[in-house]
Each structure stands twice: as structure tokens, then as C-alpha cells.
Amino acid sequence: MKRIVFIGVIFLLFFIFSSYSEGAPVGRISEMSGSVLFKEKGSASYQKAEKGVPLEKGFWIKTGADGWTVLLLSDNSRLTLANNTELEITEFIVSKEKKDGVFNVAQGKLRASVTRLALLSKAVLSQAIKRASNL
């Protein structure tokens, strides 16, 4: 019975933290040159981008013929969009256990410099398993 309660608490915490991070910014525009536009989720029109613009899931970023930009993501990964590129931030999740990003490149070129996920150490994982088995 205690094990079922423990598993239930773990799932509850997972859903609380995953819904909390839903509105958190995915990243921001850290560098740019030339024509760079962005469109918020649900918006029909693009607007001019500036350095520091926070990016969220569902945003589109578009560079013109003379434009390029660097997106700095919340996990310190960097996406560099070349000229004439259009990208959608479809999904981006970072937690201690999982790192998942889905980006839709409608046209153009993208260079990604991705940071590694720091996994839990064996000692920490072993302690967590030991505590769970003692319940």
C-alpha cells in the first residue's frame, strides 16, 4: 500500500512540475543581424525581433535574405538560423531526467550546438531506490 502511495505522489509531483514549466520561456534571441522576425503562437502576422526577446513553445522565427540570428535556449544550447530560414519551436522540455526538443524548419538552414543532459549520479539514484524500497 505504501508503495502505491509513493508512486502516486511521484506522478503527482511530475504533473505539477511539468505544468509549471509549460509557460516558462524556451530561450531568447541572443544575437541577430539584418531582418529577423518572430510570430507568437496563434498569431497570424510576424513582428520585428530584437535581442533578448523571450521565446516560447509555438513561436516562429524567420530570417530575411540579409538576416541571421542565434537562439540561446534555456539549457544553454544554441541554434543559429542562416538567412532565409523559418523555424517553429514545436516542443522543448528540460528536466533532470529528460531533455526533448522538437523544432520544425520550414525552410532554410540551421546549425545546432546542443548541451549534454547531466544525468543523475549512480549514488543519488541508488539512495532514491533504497528509500522507495523502505516504504
KOLLUMVEX-670347 format. One record per residue (C-alpha): x, y, z; residue number from 1. Coordinates in Angstrom, 3 decimals, decimal comma. Example, Ala and Ser with C-alpha at 12.3 -4.5 7.8 and 13.67 -1.06 7.14 Angstrom:
<marnu><X>12,300</X><Y>-4,500</Y><Z>7,800</Z><num>1</num></marnu>
<marnu><X>13,670</X><Y>-1,060</Y><Z>7,140</Z><num>2</num></marnu>
END
This chain:
<marnu><X>0,000</X><Y>0,000</Y><Z>0,000</Z><num>1</num></marnu>
<marnu><X>2,815</X><Y>2,391</Y><Z>0,894</Z><num>2</num></marnu>
<marnu><X>4,470</X><Y>1,698</Y><Z>-2,453</Z><num>3</num></marnu>
<marnu><X>1,261</X><Y>2,633</Y><Z>-4,317</Z><num>4</num></marnu>
<marnu><X>1,001</X><Y>5,883</Y><Z>-2,355</Z><num>5</num></marnu>
<marnu><X>4,676</X><Y>6,625</Y><Z>-3,076</Z><num>6</num></marnu>
<marnu><X>4,179</X><Y>6,056</Y><Z>-6,818</Z><num>7</num></marnu>
<marnu><X>1,059</X><Y>8,234</Y><Z>-6,741</Z><num>8</num></marnu>
<marnu><X>2,985</X><Y>11,066</Y><Z>-5,068</Z><num>9</num></marnu>
<marnu><X>5,767</X><Y>10,787</Y><Z>-7,675</Z><num>10</num></marnu>
<marnu><X>3,258</X><Y>11,051</Y><Z>-10,540</Z><num>11</num></marnu>
<marnu><X>1,531</X><Y>13,988</Y><Z>-8,876</Z><num>12</num></marnu>
<marnu><X>4,833</X><Y>15,847</Y><Z>-8,467</Z><num>13</num></marnu>
<marnu><X>5,733</X><Y>15,095</Y><Z>-12,084</Z><num>14</num></marnu>
<marnu><X>2,488</X><Y>16,617</Y><Z>-13,349</Z><num>15</num></marnu>
<marnu><X>2,781</X><Y>19,656</Y><Z>-11,073</Z><num>16</num></marnu>
<marnu><X>6,328</X><Y>20,417</Y><Z>-12,235</Z><num>17</num></marnu>
<marnu><X>5,612</X><Y>19,679</Y><Z>-15,907</Z><num>18</num></marnu>
<marnu><X>2,630</X><Y>22,049</Y><Z>-15,913</Z><num>19</num></marnu>
<marnu><X>4,692</X><Y>24,690</Y><Z>-14,089</Z><num>20</num></marnu>
<marnu><X>7,358</X><Y>24,625</Y><Z>-16,811</Z><num>21</num></marnu>
<marnu><X>4,759</X><Y>24,844</Y><Z>-19,596</Z><num>22</num></marnu>
<marnu><X>4,734</X><Y>28,659</Y><Z>-19,569</Z><num>23</num></marnu>
<marnu><X>8,461</X><Y>29,052</Y><Z>-18,971</Z><num>24</num></marnu>
<marnu><X>10,440</X><Y>30,617</Y><Z>-21,810</Z><num>25</num></marnu>
<marnu><X>12,254</X><Y>28,171</Y><Z>-24,064</Z><num>26</num></marnu>
<marnu><X>15,030</X><Y>30,677</Y><Z>-24,610</Z><num>27</num></marnu>
<marnu><X>15,737</X><Y>34,068</Y><Z>-26,133</Z><num>28</num></marnu>
<marnu><X>17,237</X><Y>35,756</Y><Z>-29,166</Z><num>29</num></marnu>
<marnu><X>20,847</X><Y>36,356</Y><Z>-28,135</Z><num>30</num></marnu>
<marnu><X>22,380</X><Y>37,638</Y><Z>-31,394</Z><num>31</num></marnu>
<marnu><X>20,995</X><Y>38,862</Y><Z>-34,673</Z><num>32</num></marnu>
<marnu><X>21,769</X><Y>40,838</Y><Z>-37,777</Z><num>33</num></marnu>
<marnu><X>19,644</X><Y>42,036</Y><Z>-40,671</Z><num>34</num></marnu>
<marnu><X>15,984</X><Y>41,158</Y><Z>-40,998</Z><num>35</num></marnu>
<marnu><X>14,735</X><Y>38,890</Y><Z>-38,189</Z><num>36</num></marnu>
<marnu><X>11,038</X><Y>38,448</Y><Z>-37,433</Z><num>37</num></marnu>
<marnu><X>9,065</X><Y>36,354</Y><Z>-34,941</Z><num>38</num></marnu>
<marnu><X>5,461</X><Y>35,265</Y><Z>-34,558</Z><num>39</num></marnu>
<marnu><X>3,813</X><Y>34,216</Y><Z>-31,308</Z><num>40</num></marnu>
<marnu><X>1,697</X><Y>31,077</Y><Z>-31,051</Z><num>41</num></marnu>
<marnu><X>-1,717</X><Y>31,705</Y><Z>-32,586</Z><num>42</num></marnu>
<marnu><X>-0,679</X><Y>34,966</Y><Z>-34,240</Z><num>43</num></marnu>
<marnu><X>-1,149</X><Y>35,410</Y><Z>-37,985</Z><num>44</num></marnu>
<marnu><X>1,489</X><Y>38,078</Y><Z>-38,517</Z><num>45</num></marnu>
<marnu><X>5,212</X><Y>38,393</Y><Z>-37,872</Z><num>46</num></marnu>
<marnu><X>6,717</X><Y>41,280</Y><Z>-35,937</Z><num>47</num></marnu>
<marnu><X>10,241</X><Y>42,673</Y><Z>-35,855</Z><num>48</num></marnu>
<marnu><X>12,514</X><Y>40,844</Y><Z>-33,424</Z><num>49</num></marnu>
<marnu><X>15,040</X><Y>42,388</Y><Z>-31,061</Z><num>50</num></marnu>
<marnu><X>17,837</X><Y>40,940</Y><Z>-28,950</Z><num>51</num></marnu>
<marnu><X>16,540</X><Y>39,453</Y><Z>-25,718</Z><num>52</num></marnu>
<marnu><X>13,047</X><Y>38,596</Y><Z>-26,983</Z><num>53</num></marnu>
<marnu><X>11,870</X><Y>35,625</Y><Z>-24,861</Z><num>54</num></marnu>
<marnu><X>10,846</X><Y>32,625</Y><Z>-26,972</Z><num>55</num></marnu>
<marnu><X>8,133</X><Y>30,168</Y><Z>-26,033</Z><num>56</num></marnu>
<marnu><X>6,705</X><Y>26,943</Y><Z>-27,369</Z><num>57</num></marnu>
<marnu><X>4,716</X><Y>27,628</Y><Z>-30,538</Z><num>58</num></marnu>
<marnu><X>6,767</X><Y>30,669</Y><Z>-31,621</Z><num>59</num></marnu>
<marnu><X>8,029</X><Y>31,017</Y><Z>-35,205</Z><num>60</num></marnu>
<marnu><X>11,295</X><Y>32,783</Y><Z>-36,073</Z><num>61</num></marnu>
<marnu><X>12,029</X><Y>33,947</Y><Z>-39,614</Z><num>62</num></marnu>
<marnu><X>15,178</X><Y>35,483</Y><Z>-41,096</Z><num>63</num></marnu>
<marnu><X>15,231</X><Y>37,564</Y><Z>-44,276</Z><num>64</num></marnu>
<marnu><X>17,658</X><Y>37,476</Y><Z>-47,207</Z><num>65</num></marnu>
<marnu><X>20,092</X><Y>39,661</Y><Z>-45,236</Z><num>66</num></marnu>
<marnu><X>19,361</X><Y>38,237</Y><Z>-41,777</Z><num>67</num></marnu>
<marnu><X>20,644</X><Y>35,646</Y><Z>-39,322</Z><num>68</num></marnu>
<marnu><X>20,080</X><Y>35,014</Y><Z>-35,640</Z><num>69</num></marnu>
<marnu><X>21,276</X><Y>32,933</Y><Z>-32,699</Z><num>70</num></marnu>
<marnu><X>18,717</X><Y>31,495</Y><Z>-30,283</Z><num>71</num></marnu>
<marnu><X>20,054</X><Y>30,742</Y><Z>-26,803</Z><num>72</num></marnu>
<marnu><X>17,884</X><Y>28,047</Y><Z>-25,228</Z><num>73</num></marnu>
<marnu><X>17,222</X><Y>27,639</Y><Z>-21,508</Z><num>74</num></marnu>
<marnu><X>19,649</X><Y>24,685</Y><Z>-21,296</Z><num>75</num></marnu>
<marnu><X>22,421</X><Y>26,820</Y><Z>-22,926</Z><num>76</num></marnu>
<marnu><X>22,071</X><Y>25,078</Y><Z>-26,290</Z><num>77</num></marnu>
<marnu><X>22,388</X><Y>27,409</Y><Z>-29,285</Z><num>78</num></marnu>
<marnu><X>20,518</X><Y>27,370</Y><Z>-32,582</Z><num>79</num></marnu>
<marnu><X>21,935</X><Y>29,525</Y><Z>-35,387</Z><num>80</num></marnu>
<marnu><X>19,494</X><Y>30,338</Y><Z>-38,169</Z><num>81</num></marnu>
<marnu><X>21,010</X><Y>31,349</Y><Z>-41,518</Z><num>82</num></marnu>
<marnu><X>19,415</X><Y>33,815</Y><Z>-43,932</Z><num>83</num></marnu>
<marnu><X>16,029</X><Y>32,881</Y><Z>-45,467</Z><num>84</num></marnu>
<marnu><X>15,223</X><Y>30,443</Y><Z>-42,657</Z><num>85</num></marnu>
<marnu><X>11,873</X><Y>29,841</Y><Z>-40,977</Z><num>86</num></marnu>
<marnu><X>11,706</X><Y>27,783</Y><Z>-37,764</Z><num>87</num></marnu>
<marnu><X>8,922</X><Y>26,769</Y><Z>-35,377</Z><num>88</num></marnu>
<marnu><X>9,563</X><Y>25,865</Y><Z>-31,735</Z><num>89</num></marnu>
<marnu><X>7,223</X><Y>22,882</Y><Z>-31,569</Z><num>90</num></marnu>
<marnu><X>8,271</X><Y>21,357</Y><Z>-28,228</Z><num>91</num></marnu>
<marnu><X>11,006</X><Y>21,931</Y><Z>-25,670</Z><num>92</num></marnu>
<marnu><X>11,255</X><Y>20,141</Y><Z>-22,316</Z><num>93</num></marnu>
<marnu><X>14,246</X><Y>20,088</Y><Z>-20,000</Z><num>94</num></marnu>
<marnu><X>14,256</X><Y>18,277</Y><Z>-16,671</Z><num>95</num></marnu>
<marnu><X>16,784</X><Y>16,291</Y><Z>-14,656</Z><num>96</num></marnu>
<marnu><X>15,676</X><Y>13,063</Y><Z>-16,316</Z><num>97</num></marnu>
<marnu><X>14,748</X><Y>14,197</Y><Z>-19,816</Z><num>98</num></marnu>
<marnu><X>15,709</X><Y>16,674</Y><Z>-22,479</Z><num>99</num></marnu>
<marnu><X>13,473</X><Y>16,833</Y><Z>-25,529</Z><num>100</num></marnu>
<marnu><X>13,197</X><Y>19,460</Y><Z>-28,233</Z><num>101</num></marnu>
<marnu><X>11,277</X><Y>19,460</Y><Z>-31,489</Z><num>102</num></marnu>
<marnu><X>11,950</X><Y>22,254</Y><Z>-33,962</Z><num>103</num></marnu>
<marnu><X>10,274</X><Y>22,448</Y><Z>-37,371</Z><num>104</num></marnu>
<marnu><X>12,486</X><Y>24,024</Y><Z>-40,057</Z><num>105</num></marnu>
<marnu><X>10,027</X><Y>25,048</Y><Z>-42,775</Z><num>106</num></marnu>
<marnu><X>12,853</X><Y>26,359</Y><Z>-44,983</Z><num>107</num></marnu>
<marnu><X>16,486</X><Y>27,379</Y><Z>-44,761</Z><num>108</num></marnu>
<marnu><X>19,477</X><Y>26,243</Y><Z>-42,715</Z><num>109</num></marnu>
<marnu><X>20,016</X><Y>25,622</Y><Z>-39,033</Z><num>110</num></marnu>
<marnu><X>23,167</X><Y>24,895</Y><Z>-37,030</Z><num>111</num></marnu>
<marnu><X>22,664</X><Y>23,436</Y><Z>-33,564</Z><num>112</num></marnu>
<marnu><X>25,142</X><Y>23,366</Y><Z>-30,694</Z><num>113</num></marnu>
<marnu><X>23,426</X><Y>21,207</Y><Z>-28,080</Z><num>114</num></marnu>
<marnu><X>24,464</X><Y>20,797</Y><Z>-24,439</Z><num>115</num></marnu>
<marnu><X>24,520</X><Y>17,360</Y><Z>-22,853</Z><num>116</num></marnu>
<marnu><X>21,983</X><Y>16,280</Y><Z>-20,276</Z><num>117</num></marnu>
<marnu><X>23,594</X><Y>15,845</Y><Z>-16,851</Z><num>118</num></marnu>
<marnu><X>22,180</X><Y>12,550</Y><Z>-15,628</Z><num>119</num></marnu>
<marnu><X>21,692</X><Y>11,639</Y><Z>-12,010</Z><num>120</num></marnu>
<marnu><X>24,752</X><Y>10,080</Y><Z>-10,440</Z><num>121</num></marnu>
<marnu><X>24,600</X><Y>6,383</Y><Z>-9,533</Z><num>122</num></marnu>
<marnu><X>24,898</X><Y>7,258</Y><Z>-5,832</Z><num>123</num></marnu>
<marnu><X>21,883</X><Y>9,585</Y><Z>-5,918</Z><num>124</num></marnu>
<marnu><X>19,852</X><Y>7,068</Y><Z>-7,909</Z><num>125</num></marnu>
<marnu><X>20,831</X><Y>4,263</Y><Z>-5,527</Z><num>126</num></marnu>
<marnu><X>19,735</X><Y>6,317</Y><Z>-2,499</Z><num>127</num></marnu>
<marnu><X>16,369</X><Y>7,102</Y><Z>-4,102</Z><num>128</num></marnu>
<marnu><X>15,737</X><Y>3,426</Y><Z>-4,855</Z><num>129</num></marnu>
<marnu><X>16,732</X><Y>2,457</Y><Z>-1,307</Z><num>130</num></marnu>
<marnu><X>14,322</X><Y>4,999</Y><Z>0,208</Z><num>131</num></marnu>
<marnu><X>11,487</X><Y>3,801</Y><Z>-2,034</Z><num>132</num></marnu>
<marnu><X>12,031</X><Y>0,179</Y><Z>-1,088</Z><num>133</num></marnu>
<marnu><X>11,909</X><Y>1,062</Y><Z>2,632</Z><num>134</num></marnu>
<marnu><X>8,358</X><Y>2,404</Y><Z>2,349</Z><num>135</num></marnu>
END
